[in-house]
């Protein structure tokens, strides 16, 4: 469903209005309503498919309404941006692209390329942070397992020397923790992301 949202200040005065489009239906009527708002106008296209995004942008009456389109990273590339004459400026914030309507800027593609490089570098850095975090978790699991193995050996040695009723309970509890730790480690290793993490970590360590 297509909806309007208004941002208000602390006195309930309108600061901006956002039209969120979920269906490419009745768009012209929505534009007519949008044009009546005397404030900053945004059109959120993140909920529709890429083809419809650019149909809407290309058909937008940029000569009559000033607005900023909001789209996701996967909804834009250089070829798509090059097909439109309705975008005057481009920016990236809060993990989304903001495209300002208007006559096409001669530098719009160059600016997009620079932004896109930064976005991809940021994405790679974030992915590596996730990888390293999960691999640290794997190392932590290994430490826990090694500790459990040592405790298991100590308990086995104690069982052979003394008749302690509590030892059996402690031993069974330890074995259950040991099994759970192995299961978690195996799940990490067998997942697609886990395999990538292990490969990355091994390369980093020089294995």
C-alpha positions, 0 to 999 in steps of 0.5 A: 500500500502506498502511504504518506508520512509526515515529519513534525517538529516539537510544535507539530509543524511539518518538516518534511513529507515522505511518500512510500510507494509499494505499488506502481499504481495511481502514481499521478494522483499521488504526485498531485497530493504530494505537490500540495505540501509546502515542505521537503518532499521525499519518495521512498522506492525501497519497497518495489522492484528495480524495474519499477523504481526506474520507470517511476523516476523516468516518468516523474514530473521533475519540472513541476515537483521538487523531490528526493527519491530514496532507493537501496544500494541494489536498486541502482547502478551506473547503467540505470542512472545513465538512463534518466534525465530526471536526477540532478544530484545524488547522495548516500546516507543511512545506508540508502541512496538519495536522488534529487529530482531535476535536470540531469547534472553533467557530473552525476555519473562521476559523483555516483562512481565516487560514492559507490567506491566508498559504499563498497569499501565500507561494505567490505570493511563491515563484512570483515568485521563480522568475519573476524568477530565470528572467528574470534567466537570460534577460537573462544569455542575452541578454548572452551572445548579444550578446557572441557577436555582437561576437566573431563580427563581430571574427572575420569582420573578422580573416578578411578581413585575415589568413590564420590557420588558427586563425581558422576553428576559432574562428569555427566554435566561436563559431557553435555556441555562438551557435546553442546560446544562441539555442536556449536562449533560444527554448525559454525564450520559447516555454514557457508559463512563459517567456511568463508570465515575459516578460510579468511582466518587461516589466510590471515594466520598464514596457514 
